[in-house]
Amino acid sequence: MAFESFGSDIAKGNTADYSTATTWVSVGCVTSITPPSMTVEKVEVPVCLNAASRTKEVRPGATTPGEASYTIQFSDGDVDDAIAALGVFGSYRIKFGDSTKGMVFNGFFSGFSVPELNENGFIQVTCQIQMSGDPDEVSGLS
């Protein structure tokens, strides 16, 4: 079943580990969310000099957690809050649209940027969270 993006949200938990978080607070007026990705390292197996085939073998290595990002409308205090949050480990939850499903993960606030300011735009702040460990799927969100 496909989810609409309208109604999605990202929230920060009240503990550094999502498994113990009991309350979640939205990060603000979110205009976009990019959930974290995960990649698997590719490990090349050395080719034997006397092997019948010269084709390399590749095996899966360690999984590398990616980075999530979100953009919020700028409001008073956002830059001070972002500077204070840099490098702070926490728990995060992304809710998918109007569904009751989402994902939770642990990570740290790894950066933020304010894009070009122009006469026709609203100021927005883009924030990044480096995921640490595996994410989990959750359901029953309201």
N, CA, C and O atoms as CSV, one atom per row, in Angstrom:
chain,resi,resn,atom,element,x,y,z
A,1,MET,N,N,0.839,-1.174,0.000
A,1,MET,CA,C,0.000,0.000,0.000
A,1,MET,C,C,0.889,1.244,0.000
A,1,MET,O,O,1.818,1.342,0.801
A,2,ALA,N,N,0.615,2.170,-0.872
A,2,ALA,CA,C,1.393,3.402,-0.963
A,2,ALA,C,C,0.890,4.431,0.047
A,2,ALA,O,O,-0.306,4.508,0.326
A,3,PHE,N,N,1.801,5.206,0.581
A,3,PHE,CA,C,1.459,6.255,1.532
A,3,PHE,C,C,1.584,7.606,0.858
A,3,PHE,O,O,2.490,7.819,0.052
A,4,GLU,N,N,0.678,8.525,1.181
A,4,GLU,CA,C,0.838,9.912,0.747
A,4,GLU,C,C,1.830,10.579,1.683
A,4,GLU,O,O,1.925,10.212,2.854
A,5,SER,N,N,2.573,11.563,1.172
A,5,SER,CA,C,3.551,12.229,2.025
A,5,SER,C,C,2.919,13.277,2.928
A,5,SER,O,O,3.473,13.597,3.980
A,6,PHE,N,N,1.761,13.820,2.532
A,6,PHE,CA,C,1.107,14.821,3.370
A,6,PHE,C,C,0.715,14.173,4.695
A,6,PHE,O,O,0.135,13.087,4.710
A,7,GLY,N,N,1.027,14.827,5.790
A,7,GLY,CA,C,0.773,14.271,7.110
A,7,GLY,C,C,2.009,13.642,7.728
A,7,GLY,O,O,1.979,13.233,8.889
A,8,SER,N,N,3.106,13.558,6.964
A,8,SER,CA,C,4.349,13.007,7.497
A,8,SER,C,C,4.946,13.962,8.519
A,8,SER,O,O,4.683,15.164,8.492
A,9,ASP,N,N,5.751,13.414,9.416
A,9,ASP,CA,C,6.378,14.237,10.444
A,9,ASP,C,C,7.647,13.546,10.920
A,9,ASP,O,O,7.802,12.333,10.778
A,10,ILE,N,N,8.549,14.334,11.485
A,10,ILE,CA,C,9.731,13.782,12.151
A,10,ILE,C,C,9.740,14.349,13.557
A,10,ILE,O,O,9.517,15.542,13.762
A,11,ALA,N,N,9.998,13.483,14.520
A,11,ALA,CA,C,9.957,13.880,15.927
A,11,ALA,C,C,11.191,13.369,16.644
A,11,ALA,O,O,11.785,12.364,16.254
A,12,LYS,N,N,11.567,14.077,17.699
A,12,LYS,CA,C,12.706,13.689,18.526
A,12,LYS,C,C,12.182,13.088,19.819
A,12,LYS,O,O,11.256,13.618,20.434
A,13,GLY,N,N,12.788,11.968,20.228
A,13,GLY,CA,C,12.388,11.303,21.456
A,13,GLY,C,C,13.019,11.942,22.681
A,13,GLY,O,O,13.960,12.727,22.564
A,14,ASN,N,N,12.504,11.611,23.846
A,14,ASN,CA,C,13.001,12.203,25.090
A,14,ASN,C,C,14.199,11.461,25.675
A,14,ASN,O,O,14.677,11.823,26.750
A,15,THR,N,N,14.694,10.428,24.986
A,15,THR,CA,C,15.901,9.723,25.426
A,15,THR,C,C,16.828,9.537,24.227
A,15,THR,O,O,16.442,9.779,23.083
A,16,ALA,N,N,18.061,9.100,24.511
A,16,ALA,CA,C,19.035,8.882,23.435
A,16,ALA,C,C,18.796,7.579,22.685
A,16,ALA,O,O,19.389,7.365,21.628
A,17,ASP,N,N,17.941,6.706,23.208
A,17,ASP,CA,C,17.660,5.419,22.569
A,17,ASP,C,C,16.159,5.305,22.316
A,17,ASP,O,O,15.355,5.447,23.237
A,18,TYR,N,N,15.789,5.046,21.061
A,18,TYR,CA,C,14.362,5.010,20.720
A,18,TYR,C,C,13.598,3.927,21.473
A,18,TYR,O,O,12.389,4.043,21.674
A,19,SER,N,N,14.292,2.886,21.886
A,19,SER,CA,C,13.591,1.798,22.574
A,19,SER,C,C,13.113,2.197,23.970
A,19,SER,O,O,12.248,1.532,24.541
A,20,THR,N,N,13.669,3.279,24.525
A,20,THR,CA,C,13.245,3.736,25.854
A,20,THR,C,C,12.506,5.068,25.808
A,20,THR,O,O,12.074,5.567,26.847
A,21,ALA,N,N,12.353,5.650,24.624
A,21,ALA,CA,C,11.663,6.949,24.521
A,21,ALA,C,C,10.176,6.773,24.819
A,21,ALA,O,O,9.538,5.841,24.328
A,22,THR,N,N,9.642,7.671,25.622
A,22,THR,CA,C,8.223,7.601,25.987
A,22,THR,C,C,7.427,8.767,25.417
A,22,THR,O,O,6.204,8.685,25.295
A,23,THR,N,N,8.107,9.842,25.070
A,23,THR,CA,C,7.419,10.969,24.438
A,23,THR,C,C,8.218,11.412,23.216
A,23,THR,O,O,9.442,11.287,23.162
A,24,TRP,N,N,7.483,11.931,22.244
A,24,TRP,CA,C,8.084,12.378,20.996
A,24,TRP,C,C,7.569,13.786,20.708
A,24,TRP,O,O,6.373,14.052,20.827
A,25,VAL,N,N,8.492,14.699,20.322
A,25,VAL,CA,C,8.128,16.078,20.030
A,25,VAL,C,C,8.510,16.387,18.586
A,25,VAL,O,O,9.656,16.184,18.183
A,26,SER,N,N,7.546,16.878,17.811
A,26,SER,CA,C,7.802,17.244,16.418
A,26,SER,C,C,8.910,18.291,16.361
A,26,SER,O,O,9.006,19.152,17.236
A,27,VAL,N,N,9.742,18.212,15.330
A,27,VAL,CA,C,10.856,19.156,15.196
A,27,VAL,C,C,10.405,20.528,14.692
A,27,VAL,O,O,11.193,21.473,14.724
A,28,GLY,N,N,9.178,20.662,14.234
A,28,GLY,CA,C,8.682,21.955,13.762
A,28,GLY,C,C,7.800,21.795,12.540
A,28,GLY,O,O,7.272,20.715,12.274
A,29,CYS,N,N,7.648,22.883,11.800
A,29,CYS,CA,C,6.834,22.876,10.583
A,29,CYS,C,C,7.666,22.270,9.457
A,29,CYS,O,O,8.383,22.981,8.753
A,30,VAL,N,N,7.566,20.962,9.292
A,30,VAL,CA,C,8.385,20.216,8.337
A,30,VAL,C,C,7.834,20.389,6.928
A,30,VAL,O,O,6.638,20.209,6.698
A,31,THR,N,N,8.713,20.742,5.978
A,31,THR,CA,C,8.297,20.879,4.581
A,31,THR,C,C,8.822,19.743,3.705
A,31,THR,O,O,8.312,19.525,2.606
A,32,SER,N,N,9.839,19.013,4.183
A,32,SER,CA,C,10.311,17.828,3.461
A,32,SER,C,C,11.096,16.935,4.410
A,32,SER,O,O,11.710,17.407,5.366
A,33,ILE,N,N,11.065,15.629,4.126
A,33,ILE,CA,C,11.803,14.635,4.910
A,33,ILE,C,C,12.438,13.647,3.945
A,33,ILE,O,O,11.783,13.159,3.025
A,34,THR,N,N,13.719,13.354,4.157
A,34,THR,CA,C,14.392,12.284,3.434
A,34,THR,C,C,14.825,11.251,4.464
A,34,THR,O,O,15.766,11.500,5.218
A,35,PRO,N,N,14.158,10.092,4.516
A,35,PRO,CA,C,14.546,9.068,5.492
A,35,PRO,C,C,15.982,8.598,5.255
A,35,PRO,O,O,16.515,8.750,4.155
A,36,PRO,N,N,16.607,8.025,6.290
A,36,PRO,CA,C,17.981,7.563,6.126
A,36,PRO,C,C,18.060,6.359,5.198
A,36,PRO,O,O,17.134,5.553,5.113
A,37,SER,N,N,19.165,6.260,4.522
A,37,SER,CA,C,19.422,5.112,3.653
A,37,SER,C,C,20.434,4.205,4.348
A,37,SER,O,O,21.052,4.590,5.341
A,38,MET,N,N,20.591,3.014,3.821
A,38,MET,CA,C,21.621,2.102,4.317
A,38,MET,C,C,22.306,1.476,3.121
A,38,MET,O,O,21.667,1.159,2.118
A,39,THR,N,N,23.594,1.304,3.235
A,39,THR,CA,C,24.354,0.677,2.157
A,39,THR,C,C,25.215,-0.444,2.736
A,39,THR,O,O,25.544,-0.443,3.923
A,40,VAL,N,N,25.569,-1.388,1.888
A,40,VAL,CA,C,26.438,-2.494,2.279
A,40,VAL,C,C,27.759,-2.334,1.547
A,40,VAL,O,O,27.794,-2.162,0.329
A,41,GLU,N,N,28.841,-2.394,2.305
A,41,GLU,CA,C,30.170,-2.312,1.690
A,41,GLU,C,C,30.397,-3.520,0.795
A,41,GLU,O,O,29.888,-4.610,1.057
A,42,LYS,N,N,31.162,-3.313,-0.256
A,42,LYS,CA,C,31.501,-4.394,-1.180
A,42,LYS,C,C,32.949,-4.793,-0.911
A,42,LYS,O,O,33.862,-3.975,-1.022
A,43,VAL,N,N,33.147,-6.059,-0.556
A,43,VAL,CA,C,34.477,-6.567,-0.237
A,43,VAL,C,C,34.930,-7.484,-1.360
A,43,VAL,O,O,34.285,-8.493,-1.647
A,44,GLU,N,N,36.042,-7.131,-1.995
A,44,GLU,CA,C,36.576,-7.952,-3.077
A,44,GLU,C,C,37.413,-9.086,-2.498
A,44,GLU,O,O,38.274,-8.871,-1.645
A,45,VAL,N,N,37.141,-10.308,-2.983
A,45,VAL,CA,C,37.916,-11.479,-2.588
A,45,VAL,C,C,39.136,-11.523,-3.502
A,45,VAL,O,O,38.995,-11.455,-4.723
A,46,PRO,N,N,40.337,-11.638,-2.921
A,46,PRO,CA,C,41.535,-11.688,-3.785
A,46,PRO,C,C,41.469,-12.863,-4.760
A,46,PRO,O,O,41.041,-13.960,-4.403
A,47,VAL,N,N,41.896,-12.617,-5.982
A,47,VAL,CA,C,41.902,-13.653,-7.018
A,47,VAL,C,C,43.199,-14.445,-6.905
A,47,VAL,O,O,44.285,-13.868,-6.855
A,48,CYS,N,N,43.079,-15.753,-6.865
A,48,CYS,CA,C,44.265,-16.610,-6.836
A,48,CYS,C,C,44.989,-16.511,-8.176
A,48,CYS,O,O,44.359,-16.511,-9.234
A,49,LEU,N,N,46.289,-16.429,-8.120
A,49,LEU,CA,C,47.066,-16.300,-9.354
A,49,LEU,C,C,46.933,-17.524,-10.245
A,49,LEU,O,O,47.058,-17.424,-11.465
A,50,ASN,N,N,46.683,-18.669,-9.646
A,50,ASN,CA,C,46.568,-19.900,-10.444
A,50,ASN,C,C,45.120,-20.337,-10.633
A,50,ASN,O,O,44.863,-21.494,-10.966
A,51,ALA,N,N,44.170,-19.425,-10.423
A,51,ALA,CA,C,42.753,-19.759,-10.576
A,51,ALA,C,C,42.394,-19.933,-12.046
A,51,ALA,O,O,43.031,-19.355,-12.927
A,52,ALA,N,N,41.372,-20.734,-12.296
A,52,ALA,CA,C,40.917,-20.955,-13.666
A,52,ALA,C,C,40.220,-19.718,-14.227
A,52,ALA,O,O,40.207,-19.501,-15.439
A,53,SER,N,N,39.638,-18.906,-13.336
A,53,SER,CA,C,38.917,-17.702,-13.770
A,53,SER,C,C,39.622,-16.456,-13.248
A,53,SER,O,O,40.127,-16.430,-12.125
A,54,ARG,N,N,39.645,-15.431,-14.085
A,54,ARG,CA,C,40.248,-14.161,-13.677
A,54,ARG,C,C,39.190,-13.192,-13.143
A,54,ARG,O,O,39.486,-12.030,-12.866
A,55,THR,N,N,37.973,-13.674,-13.003
A,55,THR,CA,C,36.878,-12.820,-12.540
A,55,THR,C,C,36.909,-12.709,-11.019
A,55,THR,O,O,36.975,-13.714,-10.311
A,56,LYS,N,N,36.861,-11.481,-10.533
A,56,LYS,CA,C,36.860,-11.252,-9.092
A,56,LYS,C,C,35.528,-11.647,-8.490
A,56,LYS,O,O,34.483,-11.544,-9.132
A,57,GLU,N,N,35.578,-12.098,-7.251
A,57,GLU,CA,C,34.372,-12.334,-6.476
A,57,GLU,C,C,34.190,-11.144,-5.539
A,57,GLU,O,O,35.158,-10.568,-5.040
A,58,VAL,N,N,32.930,-10.792,-5.314
A,58,VAL,CA,C,32.617,-9.694,-4.406
A,58,VAL,C,C,31.623,-10.203,-3.380
A,58,VAL,O,O,30.625,-10.835,-3.726
A,59,ARG,N,N,31.902,-9.924,-2.117
A,59,ARG,CA,C,31.046,-10.357,-1.018
A,59,ARG,C,C,30.506,-9.148,-0.271
A,59,ARG,O,O,31.096,-8.068,-0.314
A,60,PRO,N,N,29.373,-9.333,0.417
A,60,PRO,CA,C,28.859,-8.214,1.212
A,60,PRO,C,C,29.695,-8.018,2.469
A,60,PRO,O,O,30.121,-8.982,3.104
A,61,GLY,N,N,29.920,-6.768,2.813
A,61,GLY,CA,C,30.667,-6.431,4.019
A,61,GLY,C,C,29.746,-5.827,5.064
A,61,GLY,O,O,28.582,-6.211,5.177
A,62,ALA,N,N,30.266,-4.895,5.815
A,62,ALA,CA,C,29.500,-4.249,6.885
A,62,ALA,C,C,28.457,-3.304,6.293
A,62,ALA,O,O,28.641,-2.743,5.213
A,63,THR,N,N,27.362,-3.145,7.026
A,63,THR,CA,C,26.306,-2.215,6.626
A,63,THR,C,C,26.622,-0.842,7.195
A,63,THR,O,O,26.982,-0.713,8.365
A,64,THR,N,N,26.485,0.175,6.367
A,64,THR,CA,C,26.752,1.543,6.793
A,64,THR,C,C,25.436,2.309,6.883
A,64,THR,O,O,24.733,2.450,5.882
A,65,PRO,N,N,25.097,2.808,8.079
A,65,PRO,CA,C,23.873,3.605,8.201
A,65,PRO,C,C,24.068,4.966,7.537
A,65,PRO,O,O,25.154,5.545,7.580
A,66,GLY,N,N,23.006,5.457,6.931
A,66,GLY,CA,C,23.076,6.724,6.209
A,66,GLY,C,C,22.606,7.896,7.037
A,66,GLY,O,O,22.528,7.843,8.264
A,67,GLU,N,N,22.298,8.948,6.321
A,67,GLU,CA,C,21.895,10.192,6.957
A,67,GLU,C,C,20.460,10.527,6.569
A,67,GLU,O,O,20.071,10.378,5.410
A,68,ALA,N,N,19.687,10.974,7.530
A,68,ALA,CA,C,18.334,11.480,7.270
A,68,ALA,C,C,18.431,12.994,7.191
A,68,ALA,O,O,19.321,13.601,7.787
A,69,SER,N,N,17.512,13.595,6.456
A,69,SER,CA,C,17.470,15.055,6.434
A,69,SER,C,C,16.025,15.511,6.427
A,69,SER,O,O,15.123,14.797,5.987
A,70,TYR,N,N,15.836,16.708,6.922
A,70,TYR,CA,C,14.509,17.310,6.897
A,70,TYR,C,C,14.662,18.815,6.776
A,70,TYR,O,O,15.676,19.388,7.177
A,71,THR,N,N,13.647,19.438,6.221
A,71,THR,CA,C,13.622,20.891,6.064
A,71,THR,C,C,12.423,21.421,6.826
A,71,THR,O,O,11.316,20.895,6.713
A,72,ILE,N,N,12.656,22.471,7.605
A,72,ILE,CA,C,11.586,23.095,8.376
A,72,ILE,C,C,11.529,24.574,8.048
A,72,ILE,O,O,12.527,25.165,7.639
A,73,GLN,N,N,10.358,25.171,8.228
A,73,GLN,CA,C,10.238,26.615,8.101
A,73,GLN,C,C,10.992,27.243,9.259
A,73,GLN,O,O,10.875,26.812,10.406
A,74,PHE,N,N,11.756,28.252,8.942
A,74,PHE,CA,C,12.564,28.939,9.944
A,74,PHE,C,C,11.669,29.722,10.896
A,74,PHE,O,O,10.749,30.420,10.472
A,75,SER,N,N,11.952,29.596,12.181
A,75,SER,CA,C,11.273,30.430,13.166
A,75,SER,C,C,12.305,30.912,14.180
A,75,SER,O,O,13.418,30.390,14.238
A,76,ASP,N,N,11.940,31.884,14.955
A,76,ASP,CA,C,12.835,32.490,15.927
A,76,ASP,C,C,13.440,31.423,16.836
A,76,ASP,O,O,12.715,30.625,17.428
A,77,GLY,N,N,14.737,31.409,16.943
A,77,GLY,CA,C,15.425,30.468,17.819
A,77,GLY,C,C,15.909,29.210,17.143
A,77,GLY,O,O,16.660,28.449,17.753
A,78,ASP,N,N,15.508,28.954,15.891
A,78,ASP,CA,C,15.893,27.710,15.229
A,78,ASP,C,C,17.406,27.565,15.075
A,78,ASP,O,O,17.940,26.476,15.283
A,79,VAL,N,N,18.109,28.647,14.714
A,79,VAL,CA,C,19.553,28.551,14.512
A,79,VAL,C,C,20.247,28.269,15.846
A,79,VAL,O,O,21.142,27.426,15.903
A,80,ASP,N,N,19.850,28.958,16.916
A,80,ASP,CA,C,20.431,28.694,18.237
A,80,ASP,C,C,20.179,27.249,18.653
A,80,ASP,O,O,21.074,26.591,19.182
A,81,ASP,N,N,18.964,26.753,18.417
A,81,ASP,CA,C,18.631,25.361,18.755
A,81,ASP,C,C,19.481,24.392,17.943
A,81,ASP,O,O,19.959,23.388,18.471
A,82,ALA,N,N,19.669,24.692,16.661
A,82,ALA,CA,C,20.453,23.815,15.787
A,82,ALA,C,C,21.916,23.780,16.215
A,82,ALA,O,O,22.526,22.711,16.236
A,83,ILE,N,N,22.480,24.923,16.555
A,83,ILE,CA,C,23.882,24.971,17.002
A,83,ILE,C,C,24.043,24.162,18.290
A,83,ILE,O,O,25.006,23.409,18.433
A,84,ALA,N,N,23.108,24.314,19.223
A,84,ALA,CA,C,23.172,23.581,20.489
A,84,ALA,C,C,23.023,22.080,20.279
A,84,ALA,O,O,23.556,21.294,21.063
A,85,ALA,N,N,22.307,21.668,19.237
A,85,ALA,CA,C,22.043,20.246,18.997
A,85,ALA,C,C,23.162,19.539,18.239
A,85,ALA,O,O,23.197,18.309,18.222
A,86,LEU,N,N,24.076,20.278,17.611
A,86,LEU,CA,C,25.138,19.653,16.812
A,86,LEU,C,C,25.911,18.626,17.633
A,86,LEU,O,O,26.400,18.929,18.721
A,87,GLY,N,N,26.013,17.421,17.107
A,87,GLY,CA,C,26.764,16.362,17.755
A,87,GLY,C,C,26.042,15.672,18.893
A,87,GLY,O,O,26.602,14.769,19.514
A,88,VAL,N,N,24.811,16.075,19.186
A,88,VAL,CA,C,24.069,15.463,20.289
A,88,VAL,C,C,23.345,14.210,19.796
A,88,VAL,O,O,22.622,14.243,18.801
A,89,PHE,N,N,23.557,13.109,20.514
A,89,PHE,CA,C,22.949,11.835,20.172
A,89,PHE,C,C,21.504,11.812,20.648
A,89,PHE,O,O,21.203,12.311,21.732
A,90,GLY,N,N,20.611,11.241,19.855
A,90,GLY,CA,C,19.207,11.198,20.239
A,90,GLY,C,C,18.441,10.122,19.497
A,90,GLY,O,O,18.996,9.389,18.680
A,91,SER,N,N,17.152,10.042,19.799
A,91,SER,CA,C,16.258,9.104,19.126
A,91,SER,C,C,15.307,9.901,18.233
A,91,SER,O,O,14.885,11.002,18.584
A,92,TYR,N,N,14.976,9.327,17.069
A,92,TYR,CA,C,14.154,10.022,16.080
A,92,TYR,C,C,13.090,9.075,15.542
A,92,TYR,O,O,13.284,7.861,15.470
A,93,ARG,N,N,11.960,9.668,15.166
A,93,ARG,CA,C,10.851,8.896,14.611
A,93,ARG,C,C,10.298,9.641,13.399
A,93,ARG,O,O,10.017,10.837,13.466
A,94,ILE,N,N,10.145,8.918,12.297
A,94,ILE,CA,C,9.524,9.473,11.096
A,94,ILE,C,C,8.186,8.790,10.913
A,94,ILE,O,O,8.112,7.563,10.856
A,95,LYS,N,N,7.133,9.576,10.821
A,95,LYS,CA,C,5.786,9.063,10.566
A,95,LYS,C,C,5.514,9.219,9.075
A,95,LYS,O,O,5.758,10.281,8.502
A,96,PHE,N,N,5.008,8.161,8.449
A,96,PHE,CA,C,4.739,8.171,7.010
A,96,PHE,C,C,3.319,8.630,6.730
A,96,PHE,O,O,2.372,7.867,6.923
A,97,GLY,N,N,3.162,9.861,6.280
A,97,GLY,CA,C,1.870,10.386,5.852
A,97,GLY,C,C,0.792,10.252,6.898
A,97,GLY,O,O,1.049,10.360,8.098
A,98,ASP,N,N,-0.427,10.011,6.427
A,98,ASP,CA,C,-1.565,9.855,7.332
A,98,ASP,C,C,-1.719,8.421,7.822
A,98,ASP,O,O,-2.727,8.086,8.444
A,99,SER,N,N,-0.735,7.574,7.551
A,99,SER,CA,C,-0.812,6.185,8.006
A,99,SER,C,C,-0.475,6.121,9.495
A,99,SER,O,O,-0.202,7.144,10.123
A,100,THR,N,N,-0.497,4.940,10.040
A,100,THR,CA,C,-0.094,4.732,11.435
A,100,THR,C,C,1.295,4.103,11.497
A,100,THR,O,O,1.724,3.646,12.556
A,101,LYS,N,N,1.995,4.080,10.369
A,101,LYS,CA,C,3.304,3.429,10.290
A,101,LYS,C,C,4.427,4.469,10.195
A,101,LYS,O,O,4.209,5.622,9.823
A,102,GLY,N,N,5.615,4.020,10.540
A,102,GLY,CA,C,6.779,4.884,10.458
A,102,GLY,C,C,8.046,4.111,10.760
A,102,GLY,O,O,8.059,2.880,10.730
A,103,MET,N,N,9.111,4.843,11.052
A,103,MET,CA,C,10.382,4.222,11.408
A,103,MET,C,C,11.008,4.995,12.550
A,103,MET,O,O,10.801,6.200,12.686
A,104,VAL,N,N,11.776,4.291,13.370
A,104,VAL,CA,C,12.511,4.907,14.463
A,104,VAL,C,C,13.978,4.557,14.306
A,104,VAL,O,O,14.321,3.501,13.775
A,105,PHE,N,N,14.846,5.451,14.771
A,105,PHE,CA,C,16.278,5.202,14.697
A,105,PHE,C,C,16.994,6.105,15.689
A,105,PHE,O,O,16.460,7.125,16.124
A,106,ASN,N,N,18.209,5.710,16.037
A,106,ASN,CA,C,19.075,6.525,16.871
A,106,ASN,C,C,20.090,7.206,15.981
A,106,ASN,O,O,20.440,6.689,14.920
A,107,GLY,N,N,20.559,8.355,16.404
A,107,GLY,CA,C,21.566,9.060,15.635
A,107,GLY,C,C,21.930,10.364,16.295
A,107,GLY,O,O,21.479,10.669,17.399
A,108,PHE,N,N,22.759,11.138,15.601
A,108,PHE,CA,C,23.140,12.431,16.142
A,108,PHE,C,C,22.923,13.525,15.106
A,108,PHE,O,O,23.028,13.298,13.901
A,109,PHE,N,N,22.623,14.692,15.597
A,109,PHE,CA,C,22.384,15.865,14.748
A,109,PHE,C,C,23.726,16.249,14.139
A,109,PHE,O,O,24.623,16.702,14.850
A,110,SER,N,N,23.870,16.072,12.829
A,110,SER,CA,C,25.187,16.213,12.195
A,110,SER,C,C,25.370,17.491,11.388
A,110,SER,O,O,26.484,17.776,10.950
A,111,GLY,N,N,24.311,18.271,11.178
A,111,GLY,CA,C,24.511,19.524,10.442
A,111,GLY,C,C,23.207,20.211,10.091
A,111,GLY,O,O,22.123,19.633,10.179
A,112,PHE,N,N,23.351,21.464,9.690
A,112,PHE,CA,C,22.198,22.231,9.219
A,112,PHE,C,C,22.691,23.300,8.264
A,112,PHE,O,O,23.857,23.695,8.301
A,113,SER,N,N,21.794,23.764,7.408
A,113,SER,CA,C,22.150,24.840,6.480
A,113,SER,C,C,20.924,25.687,6.198
A,113,SER,O,O,19.791,25.205,6.183
A,114,VAL,N,N,21.189,26.956,5.977
A,114,VAL,CA,C,20.147,27.898,5.577
A,114,VAL,C,C,20.439,28.237,4.123
A,114,VAL,O,O,21.510,28.766,3.827
A,115,PRO,N,N,19.513,27.945,3.201
A,115,PRO,CA,C,19.781,28.200,1.786
A,115,PRO,C,C,19.760,29.693,1.458
A,115,PRO,O,O,19.565,30.546,2.323
A,116,GLU,N,N,19.965,29.961,0.203
A,116,GLU,CA,C,19.961,31.344,-0.290
A,116,GLU,C,C,18.671,32.053,0.111
A,116,GLU,O,O,17.578,31.494,0.023
A,117,LEU,N,N,18.827,33.270,0.544
A,117,LEU,CA,C,17.674,34.094,0.895
A,117,LEU,C,C,17.338,34.971,-0.306
A,117,LEU,O,O,18.223,35.604,-0.881
A,118,ASN,N,N,16.063,35.009,-0.685
A,118,ASN,CA,C,15.675,35.851,-1.813
A,118,ASN,C,C,14.349,36.541,-1.509
A,118,ASN,O,O,13.705,36.260,-0.499
A,119,GLU,N,N,13.953,37.443,-2.395
A,119,GLU,CA,C,12.779,38.279,-2.139
A,119,GLU,C,C,11.457,37.521,-2.217
A,119,GLU,O,O,10.443,38.016,-1.723
A,120,ASN,N,N,11.439,36.348,-2.816
A,120,ASN,CA,C,10.180,35.635,-3.007
A,120,ASN,C,C,10.020,34.401,-2.127
A,120,ASN,O,O,9.033,33.676,-2.252
A,121,GLY,N,N,10.964,34.159,-1.255
A,121,GLY,CA,C,10.906,32.895,-0.532
A,121,GLY,C,C,10.759,33.047,0.964
A,121,GLY,O,O,11.044,34.096,1.542
A,122,PHE,N,N,10.304,31.960,1.575
A,122,PHE,CA,C,10.296,31.848,3.021
A,122,PHE,C,C,11.629,31.241,3.433
A,122,PHE,O,O,12.205,30.442,2.694
A,123,ILE,N,N,12.112,31.609,4.589
A,123,ILE,CA,C,13.369,31.058,5.067
A,123,ILE,C,C,13.110,29.662,5.620
A,123,ILE,O,O,12.209,29.452,6.433
A,124,GLN,N,N,13.919,28.716,5.160
A,124,GLN,CA,C,13.825,27.336,5.629
A,124,GLN,C,C,15.209,26.878,6.077
A,124,GLN,O,O,16.225,27.382,5.600
A,125,VAL,N,N,15.236,25.937,6.980
A,125,VAL,CA,C,16.487,25.372,7.474
A,125,VAL,C,C,16.478,23.880,7.144
A,125,VAL,O,O,15.499,23.190,7.431
A,126,THR,N,N,17.557,23.378,6.545
A,126,THR,CA,C,17.691,21.958,6.260
A,126,THR,C,C,18.637,21.357,7.295
A,126,THR,O,O,19.738,21.862,7.511
A,127,CYS,N,N,18.195,20.271,7.934
A,127,CYS,CA,C,18.942,19.639,9.019
A,127,CYS,C,C,19.284,18.200,8.642
A,127,CYS,O,O,18.532,17.543,7.921
A,128,GLN,N,N,20.422,17.718,9.134
A,128,GLN,CA,C,20.846,16.343,8.868
A,128,GLN,C,C,21.029,15.600,10.187
A,128,GLN,O,O,21.484,16.159,11.185
A,129,ILE,N,N,20.657,14.314,10.156
A,129,ILE,CA,C,20.848,13.427,11.292
A,129,ILE,C,C,21.590,12.195,10.791
A,129,ILE,O,O,21.107,11.501,9.896
A,130,GLN,N,N,22.761,11.918,11.363
A,130,GLN,CA,C,23.504,10.707,11.018
A,130,GLN,C,C,22.945,9.549,11.838
A,130,GLN,O,O,23.007,9.559,13.067
A,131,MET,N,N,22.399,8.550,11.143
A,131,MET,CA,C,21.839,7.393,11.827
A,131,MET,C,C,22.970,6.530,12.381
A,131,MET,O,O,24.044,6.450,11.785
A,132,SER,N,N,22.728,5.886,13.520
A,132,SER,CA,C,23.673,4.966,14.131
A,132,SER,C,C,22.937,3.663,14.436
A,132,SER,O,O,21.934,3.672,15.149
A,133,GLY,N,N,23.420,2.562,13.910
A,133,GLY,CA,C,22.754,1.278,14.118
A,133,GLY,C,C,21.613,1.078,13.138
A,133,GLY,O,O,21.470,1.817,12.163
A,134,ASP,N,N,20.805,0.067,13.415
A,134,ASP,CA,C,19.687,-0.279,12.530
A,134,ASP,C,C,18.434,0.511,12.883
A,134,ASP,O,O,18.185,0.792,14.055
A,135,PRO,N,N,17.639,0.873,11.869
A,135,PRO,CA,C,16.331,1.464,12.147
A,135,PRO,C,C,15.318,0.349,12.413
A,135,PRO,O,O,15.586,-0.818,12.127
A,136,ASP,N,N,14.181,0.704,12.947
A,136,ASP,CA,C,13.088,-0.247,13.146
A,136,ASP,C,C,11.809,0.339,12.571
A,136,ASP,O,O,11.605,1.553,12.584
A,137,GLU,N,N,10.945,-0.546,12.064
A,137,GLU,CA,C,9.624,-0.127,11.610
A,137,GLU,C,C,8.702,-0.083,12.831
A,137,GLU,O,O,8.792,-0.936,13.714
A,138,VAL,N,N,7.826,0.902,12.874
A,138,VAL,CA,C,6.858,0.993,13.965
A,138,VAL,C,C,5.464,1.163,13.374
A,138,VAL,O,O,5.304,1.638,12.250
A,139,SER,N,N,4.464,0.767,14.146
A,139,SER,CA,C,3.085,0.983,13.740
A,139,SER,C,C,2.301,1.455,14.956
A,139,SER,O,O,2.816,1.453,16.074
A,140,GLY,N,N,1.063,1.856,14.737
A,140,GLY,CA,C,0.227,2.355,15.814
A,140,GLY,C,C,0.457,3.816,16.136
A,140,GLY,O,O,0.096,4.289,17.214
A,141,LEU,N,N,1.067,4.540,15.186
A,141,LEU,CA,C,1.312,5.972,15.402
A,141,LEU,C,C,0.043,6.759,15.157
A,141,LEU,O,O,-0.778,6.380,14.321
A,142,SER,N,N,-0.122,7.853,15.880
A,142,SER,CA,C,-1.303,8.692,15.656
A,142,SER,C,C,-0.893,10.038,15.102
A,142,SER,O,O,-1.747,10.887,14.846
